[in-house]
């Protein structure tokens, strides 16, 4: 089982979330936005997002969320 700490911005509603996801096959699973509950794929590992945010001098206000994996 693989576990990742991720951050993302929902491409449907713009909600900025962070949380933990698990996967048994080694790849990121599909998840639903914690706010609008639509499928979102605009996320990455937290460390990669933090690096991009520091390079762009912008940091959204990420809300800690329980992430729902789509099975």
Secondary structure, DSSP 4 states (H G I P E B T S, - for coil): -EEEEEEEE-TTT--EEEEEEEESSSSPPPEE-TTT-SEE--EEEHHHHHHHHHHHT----PEE-PPEEP-
